[in-house]
Every structure is written in C-alpha cells, then in structure tokens.
C-alpha cells in the first residue's frame, strides 16, 4: 500500500517540476524524495515518471495515480481537521509580506498563528511584491500577502482589505488647502516604489487610465526611504493615510487633496492553485481577523 509520504512526494514533484524543489518543500533531501518515488513505483509495479524525458513528466498511469493521490491526500486533511478541531494541522509555514504589512499588522498575525498552532515554525520574508510572487510561483513560499495586482490563472487569491492612500509632502515644499488638479503634481518630484512594487503598479496603471504623465519620478524600493525623502522635502509621495496620520497631525507631513483622488489598494493573500482548501480557509480566517483590528493601519 502506498504511504502518505510517497504520495506527498509525488504531489510536490508534479506541482513544482523537480525532485529538488519537492525536497525543499517537504524539508527533506533529494535522495529521500527519490527513494520514496522508487518505493512507490515498486509497490505499484509501474513507473510513474517517464524516464526518457529530462523534466519530471508523468506516465499515463502516473497521471491516473496522481489524480487518486490528490483525493487521498484531501481525505487525510479532513481527517486531521476532525482530530485537531481546526481546519488543518499546520506545522511549518514559509510566507512573504510587503514592507507595509511588516510595519503594521504582521505582529498580530504571527501572534494569532502561534496561539492557534503552538508548535508551528514560521519563516516570514519581507520583499517587494514581484519578488514574493516569483517565490510563490517557484514553490519556495506557501503564501504571500501583497497588493492584488499579480494574480494569474493557476493561483488562488483571497482579498483581505483595502488601504487608502493620500498624496503627502513636507509643508516646506507645498502648503495649500485648495483642491489640486492632478496634472499640477507634474511640477514636483514624485516619489514612487516602481514596477516591482504592487502599489507602484497600481499607481502607474491609475495614472495611465487618467491620461496623466508625471515626468519627475524618483523610484525607491523602500517605503521607509520614501517617507524619509518626503519628510526632507525631496518630493511628493503617496502614503497610507492611517499609517502616517500621526506625522500629519504633528505638522511634519501635509496632505495634498487632488482631483481625482488616489485609489485604494486592495491587499490579498495568494496561494498556489494546488494548495489545500482547508489551509487557505484556515489562514485567511486568521489574516482577516488580525488585519481588521491591528492599528495603526485603518483597513477598509
């Protein structure tokens, strides 16, 4: 009878495209993964991978076995849910977030994960949205929390909340209460996170849709650096209203009202398409609860 470990090895080799990546995902060695496949093939008395191909391609029988293996692993997940009283038993999570999430509600999210799963091992990573999506695609991360701009077929996404941004600058640069036509911002340096940032992509697309060209763009990969340059009167930036409202109240930053106003940025959890529905539901429930109540971000 095939074992769960053998079927899990099969699942992740197919999902990630190689024995090496499956070994990384299952926290074991490549030789251990190879042994599990060999034992599976010996047990079933049939090859599951086509050895004439360089890639990890299933044979016809291997594809049929893979379909049944997915069903069996799904049943395993449901059995664990009954036994633990949770949606799924989580032991190890590698996930990625952007700088904004790390600065705000990540501590609450991690605290709730540890409370729900006391033995869990967490490996968070803070990077630009595009880099996180690439890591998710390769299978080195279990899920990511990023602006909802990277979704493509084959991935699962769960919208979490909206973050409202505002144009901000130092009062030394501009201090006017009137509603400013968006085109007038072209006379300032505009501080932006660029095309590897989810919010940068939202910003660029929105400007294009409104037919606005801002020629004086200064790009930074760091949100903290953008805030620093804004405080130093280097230029105008778009920043989360609730997060940096304290600097506005202190008179260190000035909000510029424009017509049209900046759009909200939707943040979402993203998973690979082959992730268990139980895992997605369990993690999304925790993320929604913690991002909703964790100030200083006012999540819409």
Buried (B, 14 or more C-beta within 10 A) or exposed (E): EBEEBBBBBBBBBBBBBBBBBBBBBBEBEBEBBBBBBEBBBEEBEBBBBBEEEEEBBBBEEBEEBBEEBBEEBEEBBEEBBEEEEBBBBBEBBBBBBBBBBBBBBBEBBBEBBEEBBEEBEBEBBBBBBBBBBBBBBEBBBBBBBBBBBBEEEEBBBBEBBBBBBBBBBBEEBBEEEEEBEBBBBEEBBBBBBBBBBBBBBBBBEBBEEEEBEBEEBBBBBEBEEBBEBBBEBBBBBBBBBBBBBEBBEEEBBBBBEBEEEBBBBBBBBBBBEBBBEBBBEBBBBBBBEBBBEBEEBBBE
